[in-house]
């Protein structure tokens, strides 16, 4: 009887927590909002909501790319380099040749093509040469960044093609009570991308294959999945998503700086891990990842409001990443122990 009651209690707690810690993240966001609001009442405003939304737009899309890779059991640190390469290249092409001058969406198509090409570079290194994902993407990050600075350009570009310039000043909502507090219309494609990735992971064979590879690549191969082909597809998708996020970034800030983004990988990887994606692969969700991105954005926004220096913001994000990884390790040990206890009880009952 006690065992049944304990199991039921664990089941209820598990449901409240969510399969990927979504419940924990919701509580953490709520507690953070309450605590910071007590110290800085201006935090409880529409302006804060819009700022967090705006600051999360491209990171949510970057996080979708990282989520797919981490679920498959890999790690990618080249996504920011791909993002700024694609975003900066589209601006250079638009300014110098007139390509996509009047169509923002054609600019995104070009960015996706660039992202697919750079994703193929990652896929060749990982699926073709069978290099460890961290080493491979560290190498490609350096290659991508070097090629951009050597052949694409080094100058900061304040002038944009008209189509992207118009998109950068198209807002879904504006808070007239606060100066320069707006929500860009690009939140709509961000939401659409999150929905598409979620549906792909949950309801398609490709999604099931991505989870299976993260769990056990050899068993996945024996089950009939084309593991090499799936790995190529994973890094192609990650490259395309990173490229879209990169162009979103340069469009929003209205300044194409080739030295931006690279170095900001920690925020995105921390958000994905906090969102429940296992660094060991085979686990993760879009909803948890989005909540992780929101939590990181809220923390950084809160520290700014409280006057905390930028160096401490980086320290806070690093600490959160360590906490997320440690929680995963502790949880894995707990699951193994519970499995051992259940097995012993079944054997005793038999």
C-alpha positions in Angstrom: 0.0 0.0 0.0 2.8 2.4 0.9 4.6 1.6 -2.3 1.5 2.3 -4.4 0.9 5.6 -2.6 4.5 6.6 -3.1 4.3 5.8 -6.7 1.1 7.8 -7.1 2.7 10.7 -5.4 5.7 10.6 -7.7 3.4 10.4 -10.7 1.5 13.5 -9.7 4.7 15.4 -9.0 6.1 14.2 -12.4 3.0 15.5 -14.2 3.2 18.9 -12.5 6.9 19.1 -13.3 6.4 18.2 -16.9 8.3 15.7 -19.0 11.0 18.3 -19.7 10.8 20.4 -16.5 8.3 22.9 -18.1 6.5 23.2 -14.8 9.7 24.0 -12.9 10.5 26.7 -15.5 7.1 28.3 -15.2 7.4 28.5 -11.4 11.0 29.9 -11.8 9.8 32.6 -14.2 6.9 33.5 -11.9 9.1 33.7 -8.8 11.7 35.7 -10.6 9.1 38.2 -11.8 7.7 38.6 -8.3 11.1 39.0 -6.6 12.5 41.5 -9.2 9.2 43.4 -9.2 9.5 44.0 -5.5 12.9 45.6 -5.9 12.2 47.4 -9.2 8.4 48.0 -9.7 9.1 49.2 -13.3 9.7 45.5 -14.1 5.9 44.9 -13.9 5.1 46.7 -17.1 4.2 46.1 -20.7 7.6 47.5 -21.6 9.4 44.6 -19.9 7.2 42.1 -21.6 7.9 43.6 -25.0 11.6 43.9 -24.3 11.8 40.2 -23.3 9.8 39.2 -26.4 12.1 41.3 -28.7 15.3 40.0 -27.1 14.1 36.4 -27.4 13.1 36.5 -31.1 16.3 35.3 -32.7 17.5 33.3 -29.7 14.3 31.2 -29.9 15.1 30.3 -33.5 18.8 29.7 -32.7 17.6 27.5 -29.8 15.5 25.4 -32.2 18.7 24.6 -34.2 20.6 23.7 -31.0 17.7 21.6 -29.7 17.6 19.4 -32.8 21.4 18.8 -32.5 21.3 18.1 -28.7 18.4 15.7 -29.0 20.4 13.7 -31.5 23.3 13.4 -29.0 25.5 16.1 -30.5 26.6 19.6 -29.6 27.0 22.5 -32.0 29.0 25.7 -31.3 29.0 26.9 -34.9 25.4 28.1 -35.1 26.2 31.8 -34.2 29.0 31.9 -36.8 26.5 30.5 -39.4 23.9 33.0 -38.3 26.1 36.1 -38.7 27.7 34.8 -41.9 24.3 34.4 -43.5 22.8 37.7 -42.1 25.8 39.8 -43.0 26.2 38.2 -46.5 22.6 38.9 -47.4 23.1 42.6 -46.5 26.3 42.8 -48.5 24.6 41.1 -51.5 21.6 43.3 -51.3 23.6 46.5 -51.1 26.1 45.6 -53.8 24.0 43.8 -56.4 20.4 44.7 -55.6 19.5 41.1 -55.0 16.5 41.0 -52.7 16.5 44.7 -52.6 12.7 45.1 -52.5 11.8 41.7 -51.0 12.6 40.8 -47.4 11.4 37.3 -47.9 13.8 36.7 -50.8 16.5 37.8 -48.5 15.5 35.1 -46.1 15.5 32.5 -48.9 19.1 33.5 -49.7 20.0 33.2 -46.0 18.5 29.7 -45.8 20.5 28.6 -48.9 23.7 29.9 -47.2 22.7 28.1 -44.0 22.1 24.9 -45.8 25.6 25.1 -47.5 27.3 25.8 -44.1 25.2 23.1 -42.4 26.5 20.7 -45.1 30.0 21.6 -44.0 29.1 20.5 -40.5 27.4 17.4 -41.8 30.5 16.4 -43.9 32.8 16.8 -40.8 30.4 14.8 -38.5 28.6 12.3 -40.7 31.3 11.9 -43.3 34.6 12.2 -41.4 33.0 11.0 -38.2 34.6 13.6 -36.0 33.2 14.3 -32.5 30.5 17.0 -32.9 32.2 19.5 -30.5 35.5 19.3 -32.3 33.9 19.4 -35.7 31.8 22.5 -35.0 34.6 24.3 -33.3 36.6 23.8 -36.4 33.9 24.9 -38.8 33.1 27.9 -36.6 36.7 29.1 -37.2 36.5 28.4 -40.9 33.1 30.2 -41.3 34.2 33.2 -39.3 37.6 33.4 -41.1 36.0 33.1 -44.6 33.5 35.8 -43.7 36.1 38.3 -42.5 38.5 37.5 -45.4 36.1 37.4 -48.3 32.7 38.9 -47.4 33.6 41.9 -45.4 34.8 43.5 -42.2 32.9 46.7 -42.2 29.9 47.5 -40.1 27.0 48.2 -42.5 24.3 50.7 -41.4 22.7 50.8 -44.8 20.2 48.0 -45.7 18.2 47.0 -48.8 14.8 48.6 -48.8 12.9 45.4 -48.2 14.8 44.5 -45.0 14.9 48.1 -43.9 11.1 48.1 -44.1 10.8 44.8 -42.2 13.0 46.1 -39.4 10.5 48.9 -38.7 7.3 46.9 -39.0 5.9 46.3 -35.6 3.2 44.0 -34.3 2.7 46.1 -31.2 4.1 49.4 -29.8 3.9 50.6 -26.2 3.4 54.3 -26.7 4.0 54.9 -22.9 7.6 53.8 -23.2 10.2 55.1 -25.6 11.4 52.6 -28.3 9.5 49.7 -26.8 8.1 47.7 -29.6 7.5 44.1 -30.7 8.7 43.4 -34.2 6.5 41.5 -36.6 9.2 38.8 -36.9 7.7 37.2 -33.8 5.2 35.6 -36.2 7.8 33.6 -38.2 9.5 32.7 -34.9 6.3 31.2 -33.6 5.7 29.4 -36.9 9.2 27.9 -36.7 8.7 26.7 -33.2 5.4 25.0 -34.2 7.0 23.4 -37.2 9.9 22.0 -35.2 7.5 20.7 -32.5 5.3 18.9 -35.1 8.4 17.5 -36.8 9.8 16.1 -33.6 6.6 14.7 -32.3 4.8 13.4 -35.3 7.2 12.5 -38.1 9.6 9.6 -38.7 12.4 12.1 -39.0 11.6 13.4 -35.5 11.5 9.9 -34.1 14.8 9.1 -35.7 16.4 12.2 -34.2 15.3 11.1 -30.7 16.4 7.5 -31.4 19.9 8.5 -32.6 20.3 10.5 -29.3 19.2 7.4 -27.3 21.4 4.8 -29.1 22.7 5.3 -32.6 23.6 1.7 -33.1 20.1 0.4 -32.1 18.6 3.1 -34.4 20.7 1.7 -37.3 19.5 -1.8 -36.5 15.9 -0.6 -36.4 16.3 0.4 -40.1 16.8 4.2 -39.7 19.4 5.7 -42.1 21.6 7.1 -39.3 24.1 8.8 -41.6 21.3 10.4 -43.7 19.5 11.6 -40.6 22.7 13.2 -39.2 23.2 15.1 -42.5 19.6 16.3 -42.4 20.0 17.4 -38.7 22.9 19.7 -39.5 21.2 20.9 -42.7 18.2 21.9 -40.6 20.3 23.4 -37.9 22.2 25.5 -40.5 19.1 26.8 -42.1 17.5 27.7 -38.8 20.7 29.5 -37.6 20.8 31.4 -40.9 17.2 32.6 -40.4 18.0 33.7 -36.8 21.1 35.5 -38.0 19.2 37.5 -40.6 16.5 38.2 -38.0 19.2 39.6 -35.7 20.8 42.0 -38.2 17.4 43.1 -39.4 16.2 43.9 -35.9 19.3 45.8 -34.8 19.5 47.6 -38.2 23.3 47.3 -38.1 25.2 44.4 -39.9 28.3 43.9 -37.7 30.4 40.9 -38.8 31.9 40.7 -35.3 28.6 40.2 -33.5 26.9 37.0 -32.2 29.9 34.7 -32.1 30.6 34.3 -28.4 27.0 34.4 -27.4 26.5 30.6 -27.7 26.4 30.2 -23.9 23.0 31.9 -23.6 21.3 29.6 -26.2 22.9 26.3 -25.1 22.0 27.2 -21.4 18.4 27.9 -22.4 18.1 24.6 -24.3 19.6 22.6 -21.4 17.4 24.4 -18.8 14.5 23.6 -21.0 15.0 19.9 -20.3 17.1 18.8 -23.3 19.5 16.1 -22.2 23.2 16.7 -23.0 23.4 12.9 -23.4 20.8 13.0 -26.2 17.4 11.5 -26.7 15.4 14.0 -24.7 14.1 17.6 -25.2 11.0 19.6 -26.2 10.2 22.9 -28.0 8.0 24.1 -25.1 10.7 23.6 -22.5 13.3 25.3 -24.8 11.1 28.3 -25.3 10.6 28.6 -21.6 14.4 28.3 -21.1 15.0 31.2 -23.6 12.4 33.3 -21.8 14.0 32.6 -18.4 17.5 33.6 -19.6 16.1 36.8 -21.2 14.2 37.6 -18.0 17.3 37.1 -15.9 19.4 39.3 -18.1 16.7 42.0 -18.2 16.3 41.8 -14.5 20.0 42.2 -13.8 20.1 45.2 -16.0 17.2 46.8 -14.1 19.0 46.1 -10.9 22.2 47.7 -12.1 24.2 44.5 -12.1 27.4 44.7 -14.4 27.4 42.7 -17.6 30.2 40.4 -16.4 27.9 39.1 -13.6 25.2 38.5 -16.2 27.5 36.1 -18.0 28.4 34.5 -14.7 24.7 34.0 -13.9 24.0 32.3 -17.2 27.0 30.1 -16.7 25.8 29.1 -13.3 22.4 28.2 -14.7 24.0 26.0 -17.3 25.9 24.1 -14.6 22.8 23.8 -12.5 20.9 22.4 -15.5 23.6 19.8 -16.3 23.9 18.9 -12.6 20.2 18.4 -12.3 20.2 16.1 -15.3 23.0 14.0 -13.9 21.3 13.7 -10.5 18.0 12.9 -12.2 19.7 10.1 -14.2 21.2 8.6 -11.1 17.8 8.8 -9.4 16.1 7.0 -12.3 18.7 4.2 -12.2 18.2 3.8 -8.4 14.4 3.7 -8.7 14.7 1.2 -11.5 16.9 -1.0 -9.3 14.6 -0.8 -6.4 11.5 -1.7 -8.5 13.4 -4.6 -10.0 14.4 -5.9 -6.5 10.8 -5.5 -5.3 9.4 -7.5 -8.3 12.0 -10.2 -7.7 11.1 -10.3 -4.0 7.4 -10.5 -4.8 8.1 -13.4 -7.3 
